[in-house]
Each structure stands twice: as C-alpha cells, then as structure tokens.
C-alpha cells in the first residue's frame, strides 16, 4: 500500500502497563511504512506517561475506566468517529475496546477474533496463547498486510527531563535494579527470595528497588531487612520513563513476569526475568539482546496454573517460586 494511502491510524491497547509497551512495535512499524500518517494510541488512564513525548505518535487518547467508565467510553467513541481514521487496530481483546474499534467508522477495523465485537472488524485474527509465539509477533501479525513480516522490538523514549531526573543515581557508581513486585501474587518472587539474592550481590554495586507507589511498602521491607546501606527504595518516586532510563543503564535488572521486564525489552537493557507460576511460552518473555529467563528446575504438574497468576498459590506450597535458587538468578553479574 502506498505510504500516502493512510492518513490517520489509531492503535488501541487499554490493558495493563506491560501490554502498552508490547503495543509500541505496531506504532514503530506503521511509522516506518507510513511516515506521513498521523498515528494515535488509546490507553487507559494511568498509562499515558509511558508515551509522553513519543516521537512517532501524533496524539495519545486516554480512557478513564475508574470514574464514569461508560460515560467516558461513549465520549471516546464520538471523538474517534470525528477523527475519521483510515485504520483502527485494536490489540485489546475485550468488549469495551471492541465497541470503540467496531463502531469507529474506520475503513479498516482490525483486531483479534477473541473480542466479542470482532464481527464488526474487517480483519480478525486468532490470538493463540501457549504456542511460544511472542505477544509482539501476535500484535504485528494484525498489520502484516499493511507492512511486512519483519519483527520489530518495543521502544520507549525517556525525555531529556527524565534523563536529568535520574542522572545523579547513575553517577553514584555501578548499580543493579530490582523490581520485586507484581500485580499478581503468584507471578511475584517472594521477598525472602529477593533478600537472598541481594545478599549475594557484590558489595560495590548499589541496588535500586523499583516499582509503583503501591509497591513502596514491599520495597521498604526488602531495603530494611537487607541490612545494606547501598540498597535504595525508589518505588513510587520515579515516573515510568525515568524507570526506563534507570533500567537501560543498569549492570543487570532482576524482574518478575511483569511490566519492568518489558521496560527492559524496550530499552535493550540487560535483564534476568524470574518466572514463577507463568511460563515464557505464553509469549511475554524478554526480547533484549542480553536477557535470561530463570524458572524452577523441577517439573511441576501444577505449573503453569493460569495465564495471569493468582492471589495465592492454588496448591498452597508455591514451589514454582520457593524452589528457584537465588544463586542461579544472580548469574554472572
């Protein structure tokens, strides 16, 4: 298709933070093939900071799901219809986003066939979990007819202000980042295990604990119980893009199967990802050039116990996390 054929494109991803990161390859690919097009992205309120100052996006639309969810949904729909998009690509698989895409008025309405509104799409593809196919590739398959078959890495773009805000921490000496929390308990390596890991970290490294404001209590407990002066609790103190900047230049990043894993992928950072109840075969593993995945060595009949994890181990033993050796996680730092 001619690079002049598409003038306005909308990408919809209103799921979690990591899902937005894994949507950025779609924007990158479309920008390359349609450099004159205005590319917009729609995210849920709270995730817009990921895309602040993004060089390839014309506009970031925000849906407030927590307050006046339906009222805001209809406002967004009319806003989208007024924009007269040529293409709307919905990476989200639930009905609310399906309404926005399906009734957008766009000439091409693209998404996954799992969406209840996929009957309104002009192109609907399967979204298959567990085949080993990465989520990035699943997303890019939706636009392969508009672009090409090459895979594209995710990208985030910290601003000059973001870089300045964290420069002091980087200049203090070599450091590692640890993001110990997760929205889902069974995707989160326990604090006791993180403490064992920190005890193995050579003394000349500073350790920065990263996370959202809601992770501050966990990070503070780890900092306090570590007994090391060089462990800093940064949870809730950094923006998304400031965290990306810190992660990018760390000697190593230790993360769960959670958003910071994808921050590392989006900045080609060194990363070690600990997978507890979930498995990389779901398609959400790291894609950085220097990345490792660490899982329990023992084959457990109960693993994986679900796509997203649980609030507690269904078997009450949590072997998928507690049997992972911290020395193996540390690796060759």
N, C-alpha and C positions, 0 to 999 in steps of 0.2 A: 504494500500500500504506500502511496506517495506520502512523503513527510509533510506535505501541505494538506493532506486529506482530513486529518483530525485536528480540530482547533481547541476543543475543551474536553478534558478527561477527568473523571472522578474515580478515586480509589477509596473504598470503604473498608475499614477494619476497626470495629468498635469493641473488640475483645480486650484482653489483658495487655500490659506493657510489652511483654516479650513478643506478642503477636504483631504489634505495631512495628517493632524492629524488623521482624521477618517479612513485613509487607514492603519495606523500603526497596528491595531489589526490583519490585514491579515499577516503582517510580523511576529508578535508575535506568532500567531497560527502556521504558517508554520515552524518557528524556533523550536517550541516545538515538532512538529511531524517529522521534517526532520533536526535534529541538525547538520548533516554533509553537508547539501546543502549550496551552495553559493547563498544567496538571495540578489538581487539588486533591487533598486527602481528608477524609472524615474519620475522626477518632472520638472516643468517649472522653468526657471531661476528666481532667487529671493527667491525660497522656499527651496533651498538646505541647508540653515542654520538650518532649523528645524531638520535635520537628521545628523548634524555634530557629529562625534564620536559615532554614534548609534551602540550599541554593537552587534546587530543582523544582520546588513547589511554589505555585502561584498563591495558593491560599490554603489554610488549614481550617476546616469546619469542625465544630465541637458540638457533641450531643451530651447534654446533661441528663444522665439516666437516673440520678438520685432524687432530683426535685422536678416535679411536673414532667415525668418521663413521657407520657403520651402527648401532652400538650407540646412539648419540645420536639417530639417526633414529627408531628404534623407541620410545625413551623419549618423544620428542616426539609420536609418533603416539598413544600412550596418554594423554598429557597433553591432547592436543587432543580425543580422544574423551570424556574425563572432563568437559571443559568444556561439552559438548553445544551446540555452536554451531548457530545457525539458518542461517547462511550462511558459507561459506568461499570466498574469492576468491583464486585462485592466479594471480599475474602472471608467475610463472616458467614456463619452457617445457620443463623437463627432468624426467626420470622421478622423481627423488627427491622433488621437491615434489609431483609428481602423486600419489605414494603417500599423502602427508600429506593432500592435498585429497580425493582419490578415496575414501579409506577413513576419512575424518574422522567419518562418521556424521551430517554436517550435512544438513538438509533440502534446502538448495540448495548445490550444488558447482559453482563457476563457474571457467572458465579458457579458455585458448587451445587450439584443436584441434591445434596442433603438439605438445602434450605427449603422450607415449606412453600416459599414463593417462587421456587425455581421454574414453575410452569410459566412465569412471566418473563423468563430470560430468553434471549435469542441464542445463547450458547451456555450450556450447563455441562460440567464435567464432574466425574466422581472424585470424592475425597477419601482416599484409602489410607487408613492407619495400620501400621504394623508390617508394612511391606519393606521397610528400610528406606523408602523414598523420603527425602527430606521435605519439610514444610516449604522451604524456599522453592524447591522444584515443583511442588504441587501448585503453589501460587503462580509461578511463571508459566506453567502449562496453560493457564487460563488465557494468556495473551500471546501464546506461541504463534498464532495465526496472524498477529499484528507485528510481531518482532522476529525472533529467531529462536533456535533451540539451545543457545549457549546459556549456561548458568551464570548468575550474577550474585555477588556477595552482598550482604546487607551493609548499609552505610549510615552513620550518624555524624553530625557535623558540629562539634563544640565551637562556640564563637570565641572571638578574642577575649571577651569578658570572662567567659568560662575558663579559658586557659589561665588568665591572670589570677582568677579567684583561687586556683589550686596550686599555683606555681611555688608558693612557699613550702608546701608539703613535699613537693617533688625534689626541691633543692636541699632538703634536710639529709639526704643520703639514700642508699638503695632501700627499696621497700617492696612489700607484697601487699595485695589486697585480699581480704576475705569477706565474702558476702554470705553470712551464715543462715539467713532466714529464707523462708518460702511461705507463700500463701497457704500451701497445703502441708500439714504436719508430716506426712509420710514421704514427702519429697525433700524434707529438711534433715540433713545430718545433725544428730543431737549435739547440744552444747558441750557435753562431756567429751565427745569425739574431737570437736574443734579445739578444745583445750589441750588434748593430747597432741594434736598437730602443731599448735603454737609452741608447745614445749620442745618440739624437735627443730623449730626454725632457728637457724644460726643467729647468734646474738647481734650481729652487725646489721641485720635487717630491721627496719621499722615495720610494724604491722598496722594497717588501716582497716578497721571494720566498717563496711559499707552497708547501707540499707535505707529503707524508707523511715519516716518518723515513727511508724508503728513497730519498727524493729529495734528502736533505741534501747528498750529495756533488756532485750536479749543480748544485744551487743555490749551493753554496760556490764551485765553479769559476766560475760566472757572476758571483758577487759579486766574487771576487778579480780576474778578468780584466776586469771593467768599469772598474776604476780609480777608482771613485766612492765617496766616503765615505758618501754618502746611500743606498747600496744595502745592505739588511739581509737576511740569510739567516734566515728564520723556519721553514724546513722541519723538521718533526718537533717543533716547540716549541709548537704550538697544537693544541687539540682541533678536531674537526670544527666544532662550533658557534662556537668562538672564531674560526675561519677565516671562517665565515659572517658574523660580526659585522664583521670587518675588511673583507671584500668588500663588504658592504652600504653602507658609508660611504666607499668609495674614489672618487676622481675618475674613475677608469676601472680596469677589470680586464681583463688580457690573458691569455687562456687557450687551451688546446688543446681538441679534442673529447674532454673528459674530465670527471671529477666536479666540479671547480671551476666549470665552465660552468653546471652545474645548481645549484650553491650560489648563483650569481648570480641564476639564474631564481627560486630560492626566496626571494629577499630583494629582488626588484625592483631589483637593482643594475645599474649601467652596465657593459656587458661587450662586449669585442671578442673573438670566437672565431675562431681560426685553424684551418681545416680543411685537412689535408694529404691523406692517402690516402683518407679517408672524405668523404662528402658530406652536406649537410643534408637531402637528400631521403630519407635513411634514417629521419628522424624524431626526431633527437636534438639539434636546434639550440636556441639560446637563445630564451626567451619573455619576457625582461624588456622593459619598455616602451622602454628605450633600449639596444638591442642591435644589434650589427653582426656579420656573418659575412664573413671575408676568405678567399678561395681564389685559387689560381693563375689568372691571367688566360688563359693558353694552354690550349686544349682538348687534353687528353692522352688518347690512346686507352687507356692503362693505368689510368685513374682512373675510378671507384674500383676498387681492387684487392681489396677484401674488406670485409665488414661491420665487423670488429673491428680490422683492421690486421695488420701482420706484424712479425717481429723484425728484418727488414731489407727494403729496397726490392727487390721481385722483379726489377726492371729494372736495378738497380744504379746508377741515376742520381739518384733521389729528387727529380726535377724538381718534383713536386707541393708540396714544401716549400721547396726552394732557390730556386725562381723566384718566390716571394712577396716583394714589395717591402716592407721594414720601414717605409718612409715611409707606405705605404698602410695598414699595420697600425696605426701610430701614430694616424692620422686627426687630427681636430681636438680635441686634448687641451686 
